[in-house]
Amino acid sequence: MIIAELQNENEHLKSELEQSRRTYNERGAGRKSRITSEIENYVVELRQNENSFAEISHICAENGFPISKSTVDRILRKWNSSQN
């Protein structure tokens, strides 16, 4: 009986927690991403042409949108995870 009550309370608290979570920032606050989907696609294309992270970063900087090697890595990790 006590176990059932605790399980019911646990389920109730879980449902309240899910309802209280915000799915987006209501005020639109926070840092906006400078990386567009076009840049992401360009970086992926460069990587598929067997360029290194540093080369991709350098090419992007020459084309007017400077990004770091770590940003290139982040973009490619995001792309790889979406492929799996």
Secondary structure, DSSP 8 states (H G I E B T S, - for coil): -HHHHHHHHHHHHHHHHHHHS-SS-TT--S------HHHHHHHHHHHHTT--HHHHHHHHHHTT----HHHHHHHHHHHHHHH-
